[in-house]
Amino acid sequence: MSYSIAEKQNLIKAVPVFSPLAEDVLKMLASDAITSDHQKGEMIFSQGDRASGFHLLVKGRVKIFKLSAEGKEQILHIFMPGQMFGEAAVFYGGSFPANAIALEDSRTLVIPKSSLVRAVSKDSEVAMNMLGVLSARLMQFSDLIENLSLKEVPGRLAAYLMLKAADSNSETILLDITKNQLASMLGTIPETLSRILTRLDRRGIISVSGKSITILNRDMLKELALGTGRL
């Protein structure tokens, strides 16, 4: 399936980073954008590939991850429709620092670096908005490094649940990834994650029902997330 320029323009405009831009700039980005379809399990790009453009996810889910020399996977991020990825590598003009794989049948709009450069030259707000995105991404990676290096697994899980609850503005969280994927994000193994979820449930800190997790004791969960409490 291919999109018309008008359809691509609407998809790009729906992204907060691009929504304030002038119509002529949006049309230029849409004219250059290329539709790219990926089957579940297909690599979108690999670490070290040249970054000639960034991706806007239209449908599906995409996992960004790195592999250690021993083959251990560390998930860095899972992107949903309406989010973009690969933009940092495009800005510094190098190669992709991680791998991207489609977790389900997915479609992206690939916006070439040359198009982004022209957009910046026409509207400085593009650069400012992109700097905001990159700053937010940097903070996410800083939190990830802190969690993996300084916190035990219960604290990492508690911090993740607190963040998801804040994002959804609800005490009930519906996991949109598998427990295996969540374990990889937290730098642990599925068996350890399952044991910790069970212990949190038994202590009345959370209630687990399938993919639904409800926070019952926010104070205790916050103490775990901050490292001032123990499970």
C-alpha positions as a Python dict, from the first residue, in 0.01 Angstrom:
ca = {
    (1, 'M'): (0, 0, 0),
    (2, 'S'): (128, 344, -89),
    (3, 'Y'): (7, 680, 41),
    (4, 'S'): (-69, 993, -154),
    (5, 'I'): (131, 1304, -71),
    (6, 'A'): (-174, 1445, 109),
    (7, 'E'): (-207, 1128, 320),
    (8, 'K'): (161, 1132, 409),
    (9, 'Q'): (135, 1501, 496),
    (10, 'N'): (-150, 1429, 737),
    (11, 'L'): (47, 1146, 900),
    (12, 'I'): (350, 1370, 948),
    (13, 'K'): (142, 1662, 1074),
    (14, 'A'): (-12, 1437, 1341),
    (15, 'V'): (330, 1405, 1507),
    (16, 'P'): (370, 1679, 1772),
    (17, 'V'): (723, 1762, 1653),
    (18, 'F'): (594, 1854, 1307),
    (19, 'S'): (240, 1975, 1376),
    (20, 'P'): (332, 2349, 1409),
    (21, 'L'): (516, 2359, 1076),
    (22, 'A'): (399, 2555, 775),
    (23, 'E'): (202, 2364, 514),
    (24, 'D'): (469, 2405, 247),
    (25, 'V'): (733, 2250, 477),
    (26, 'L'): (501, 1962, 565),
    (27, 'K'): (427, 1906, 196),
    (28, 'M'): (799, 1897, 118),
    (29, 'L'): (861, 1635, 388),
    (30, 'A'): (564, 1433, 264),
    (31, 'S'): (682, 1450, -98),
    (32, 'D'): (1019, 1302, -2),
    (33, 'A'): (888, 1044, 248),
    (34, 'I'): (903, 681, 136),
    (35, 'T'): (660, 415, 259),
    (36, 'S'): (837, 107, 394),
    (37, 'D'): (659, -215, 499),
    (38, 'H'): (815, -474, 730),
    (39, 'Q'): (690, -818, 826),
    (40, 'K'): (692, -936, 1186),
    (41, 'G'): (1048, -1032, 1280),
    (42, 'E'): (1207, -838, 995),
    (43, 'M'): (1508, -618, 1067),
    (44, 'I'): (1445, -256, 974),
    (45, 'F'): (1808, -159, 1026),
    (46, 'S'): (2109, -305, 1202),
    (47, 'Q'): (2369, -146, 1424),
    (48, 'G'): (2634, 8, 1202),
    (49, 'D'): (2405, 65, 903),
    (50, 'R'): (2438, 409, 745),
    (51, 'A'): (2167, 645, 871),
    (52, 'S'): (2038, 811, 557),
    (53, 'G'): (1695, 891, 702),
    (54, 'F'): (1472, 847, 1005),
    (55, 'H'): (1148, 653, 1046),
    (56, 'L'): (798, 758, 1144),
    (57, 'L'): (601, 454, 1258),
    (58, 'V'): (257, 445, 1096),
    (59, 'K'): (139, 106, 1218),
    (60, 'G'): (274, -189, 1415),
    (61, 'R'): (542, -192, 1684),
    (62, 'V'): (920, -165, 1655),
    (63, 'K'): (1184, -276, 1903),
    (64, 'I'): (1518, -97, 1934),
    (65, 'F'): (1784, -315, 2094),
    (66, 'K'): (2153, -389, 2128),
    (67, 'L'): (2331, -722, 2154),
    (68, 'S'): (2633, -796, 2371),
    (69, 'A'): (2930, -994, 2240),
    (70, 'E'): (2775, -1297, 2411),
    (71, 'G'): (2445, -1242, 2232),
    (72, 'K'): (2253, -1105, 2531),
    (73, 'E'): (1979, -864, 2425),
    (74, 'Q'): (1910, -530, 2590),
    (75, 'I'): (1593, -358, 2475),
    (76, 'L'): (1636, 19, 2461),
    (77, 'H'): (1289, 119, 2348),
    (78, 'I'): (968, -11, 2194),
    (79, 'F'): (798, 235, 1960),
    (80, 'M'): (428, 263, 1885),
    (81, 'P'): (242, 425, 1591),
    (82, 'G'): (288, 800, 1573),
    (83, 'Q'): (642, 788, 1713),
    (84, 'M'): (965, 837, 1522),
    (85, 'F'): (1296, 659, 1561),
    (86, 'G'): (1646, 676, 1418),
    (87, 'E'): (1651, 1055, 1419),
    (88, 'A'): (1955, 1089, 1646),
    (89, 'A'): (2182, 900, 1406),
    (90, 'V'): (2058, 1115, 1117),
    (91, 'F'): (2144, 1434, 1305),
    (92, 'Y'): (2501, 1340, 1382),
    (93, 'G'): (2546, 1201, 1031),
    (94, 'G'): (2677, 861, 1124),
    (95, 'S'): (2545, 509, 1149),
    (96, 'F'): (2266, 361, 1357),
    (97, 'P'): (2394, 280, 1709),
    (98, 'A'): (2144, -3, 1765),
    (99, 'N'): (1918, -251, 1587),
    (100, 'A'): (1551, -208, 1494),
    (101, 'I'): (1315, -500, 1435),
    (102, 'A'): (942, -518, 1364),
    (103, 'L'): (758, -687, 1651),
    (104, 'E'): (453, -723, 1427),
    (105, 'D'): (369, -635, 1069),
    (106, 'S'): (465, -268, 1055),
    (107, 'R'): (476, 30, 822),
    (108, 'T'): (696, 336, 845),
    (109, 'L'): (747, 656, 655),
    (110, 'V'): (1118, 704, 590),
    (111, 'I'): (1209, 1072, 575),
    (112, 'P'): (1551, 1128, 412),
    (113, 'K'): (1817, 1329, 588),
    (114, 'S'): (1835, 1568, 290),
    (115, 'S'): (1465, 1647, 333),
    (116, 'L'): (1510, 1714, 705),
    (117, 'V'): (1802, 1949, 632),
    (118, 'R'): (1590, 2146, 385),
    (119, 'A'): (1305, 2163, 637),
    (120, 'V'): (1541, 2304, 901),
    (121, 'S'): (1665, 2567, 656),
    (122, 'K'): (1305, 2673, 582),
    (123, 'D'): (1173, 2666, 939),
    (124, 'S'): (1399, 2685, 1245),
    (125, 'E'): (1118, 2542, 1456),
    (126, 'V'): (1200, 2200, 1307),
    (127, 'A'): (1544, 2211, 1468),
    (128, 'M'): (1409, 2332, 1802),
    (129, 'N'): (1143, 2061, 1809),
    (130, 'M'): (1395, 1793, 1717),
    (131, 'L'): (1630, 1913, 1991),
    (132, 'G'): (1343, 1867, 2235),
    (133, 'V'): (1290, 1510, 2116),
    (134, 'L'): (1661, 1429, 2135),
    (135, 'S'): (1685, 1580, 2485),
    (136, 'A'): (1393, 1367, 2602),
    (137, 'R'): (1553, 1058, 2448),
    (138, 'L'): (1881, 1138, 2623),
    (139, 'M'): (1701, 1160, 2957),
    (140, 'Q'): (1537, 823, 2891),
    (141, 'F'): (1875, 662, 2822),
    (142, 'S'): (2021, 829, 3131),
    (143, 'D'): (1742, 678, 3340),
    (144, 'L'): (1799, 340, 3175),
    (145, 'I'): (2170, 346, 3256),
    (146, 'E'): (2096, 447, 3616),
    (147, 'N'): (1840, 171, 3656),
    (148, 'L'): (2063, -100, 3511),
    (149, 'S'): (2377, 2, 3697),
    (150, 'L'): (2250, 127, 4033),
    (151, 'K'): (1920, -48, 4106),
    (152, 'E'): (1827, -405, 4181),
    (153, 'V'): (1568, -569, 3957),
    (154, 'P'): (1274, -494, 4194),
    (155, 'G'): (1367, -125, 4186),
    (156, 'R'): (1390, -127, 3805),
    (157, 'L'): (1048, -289, 3778),
    (158, 'A'): (898, -47, 4030),
    (159, 'A'): (1040, 252, 3839),
    (160, 'Y'): (897, 114, 3514),
    (161, 'L'): (551, 65, 3666),
    (162, 'M'): (553, 414, 3818),
    (163, 'L'): (646, 564, 3480),
    (164, 'K'): (375, 368, 3294),
    (165, 'A'): (116, 468, 3554),
    (166, 'A'): (213, 834, 3512),
    (167, 'D'): (196, 808, 3133),
    (168, 'S'): (-151, 651, 3142),
    (169, 'N'): (-272, 862, 3437),
    (170, 'S'): (-410, 544, 3594),
    (171, 'E'): (-318, 303, 3871),
    (172, 'T'): (-395, 15, 3635),
    (173, 'I'): (-136, -60, 3368),
    (174, 'L'): (-198, -280, 3066),
    (175, 'L'): (131, -425, 2947),
    (176, 'D'): (167, -368, 2574),
    (177, 'I'): (474, -590, 2553),
    (178, 'T'): (541, -950, 2649),
    (179, 'K'): (696, -1037, 2984),
    (180, 'N'): (1002, -1165, 2798),
    (181, 'Q'): (1041, -823, 2635),
    (182, 'L'): (986, -646, 2967),
    (183, 'A'): (1251, -867, 3129),
    (184, 'S'): (1496, -771, 2854),
    (185, 'M'): (1418, -401, 2904),
    (186, 'L'): (1488, -438, 3275),
    (187, 'G'): (1812, -630, 3223),
    (188, 'T'): (1692, -955, 3376),
    (189, 'I'): (1544, -1291, 3273),
    (190, 'P'): (1172, -1382, 3253),
    (191, 'E'): (1190, -1624, 3547),
    (192, 'T'): (1330, -1356, 3778),
    (193, 'L'): (1069, -1105, 3659),
    (194, 'S'): (788, -1351, 3726),
    (195, 'R'): (916, -1418, 4080),
    (196, 'I'): (934, -1046, 4157),
    (197, 'L'): (584, -981, 4019),
    (198, 'T'): (454, -1265, 4238),
    (199, 'R'): (628, -1124, 4549),
    (200, 'L'): (494, -775, 4481),
    (201, 'D'): (146, -922, 4440),
    (202, 'R'): (166, -1127, 4761),
    (203, 'R'): (282, -823, 4960),
    (204, 'G'): (-15, -623, 4838),
    (205, 'I'): (196, -368, 4651),
    (206, 'I'): (44, -456, 4314),
    (207, 'S'): (-225, -685, 4179),
    (208, 'V'): (-139, -890, 3870),
    (209, 'S'): (-405, -1030, 3639),
    (210, 'G'): (-268, -1146, 3306),
    (211, 'K'): (-130, -838, 3129),
    (212, 'S'): (-308, -603, 3370),
    (213, 'I'): (-116, -469, 3671),
    (214, 'T'): (-283, -248, 3931),
    (215, 'I'): (-80, -46, 4181),
    (216, 'L'): (-227, -100, 4528),
    (217, 'N'): (39, 64, 4744),
    (218, 'R'): (200, 354, 4560),
    (219, 'D'): (416, 457, 4858),
    (220, 'M'): (584, 118, 4887),
    (221, 'L'): (631, 97, 4510),
    (222, 'K'): (788, 444, 4510),
    (223, 'E'): (1030, 342, 4787),
    (224, 'L'): (1137, 44, 4576),
    (225, 'A'): (1181, 267, 4271),
    (226, 'L'): (1393, 515, 4466),
    (227, 'G'): (1602, 241, 4625),
    (228, 'T'): (1496, 331, 4979),
    (229, 'G'): (1280, 22, 5017),
    (230, 'R'): (1345, -350, 4992),
    (231, 'L'): (1127, -632, 4871),
}
